């Protein structure tokens, strides 16, 4: 494959250009971030995604209802639709796919 590239680094320090990747993977990280870093990380990664952000994190836990609300808010603000797949039998959390909405041509 010649058209694939990867970036690896601290989500707190990673500055990505807007819409610089077709798909951004954010797997098993969000729920481990300190709360003040969660919103900036989501906005940075969603902004870098041309098409999708694929994420895995536990959701819908009664003790953490804000997690789901903040992810939805970030997606809404940057024009993404969010699909949440249920937590399966394996540990690791829900799979979320944020799909950038396309605007129709005038």
N, C-alpha and C positions, 0 to 999 in steps of 0.2 A: 504494500500500500504506500502510495506516495503522497496522498492528500490528507494525511492525518498528522495532527500535532497535539502535544500534551503540555500543560503547564502544571507544575507542582510547587506549592509554597504555602506559607501561612496565609489563611484567609484574611487575617487582620492586615497583612502587608501587601497582598497581591492586588496590583492595579491593572485591570484589564481594559482594553479599549472597547468602546461601545460596539455591540454586535460583531465581535471579532471571532466568534466560534458558532458553528451551526448548533452543536449540542454541548451543554455544560453538565458534567456529572458532579453531584454534591451528595455523596453517599456516606451516611452514618456519621456526619460531622455536626450538623446544626444543633442537635440537642446537647452536645458536649461544649458548645461555645458559651462563654459568659454572656448573660443576657444583654449587656450593652453592645456586644459585637454582633448579635444576631441580625438586627435590622440592616446595618451597613453591609454585612456579608451577603444577605439576600438581594439587596438592591444592586450591589456590585456584580454578582453572578447572573442575575436576571438581565441586567443591562448588557452583559457580555454575550448573551445568547441570542443568536439570530432567529433560531427556531424553537429550541426546547431547553428546559432545565429539567434534568432527571434527578430526583432527590429521594433519599431514604431516611426516615426518622420516625420514631414512635409518636403517634398523634392521639387525640381524643382521650387523653388521660384526665380523669376528673381533677387531679391536683395541678394540671398545667393547661387549662383551657385557652390561655392567651397564645400558646404556640400556634394553634391552628388559625386563630384570628389574625395574627401578625403575618403569617404566610399568605393567607388570602388577601390581606390588605396590600402587601408588596406586589403580588401578581396583578391585582386590580389596577394599582397605580401605574404599572409599566405595561398595561395592555396584554396580559397573559390570561388564558383560561387555565384553570387548575383541575386536574382529575386526581382523585385519591383512590388508590386501590387498597382494599382491606388488608390488615395484618394477617399474614398466613400462619401456618403452624410453626414455621421456623422463626427463631428470634431475629431481631433486626429492625422491626418497625414497618410502617406503611411505605409503599412506593408512591411518590407523587410525581406527576408529569405536568409541568407548566408549559403550555404551548402558546407561542406568540400569536396573537390575532393579527391577521393581515387586513389591511384597509383596502377596500375596493378602489380600483383606478377610476378617476373622474371621467 
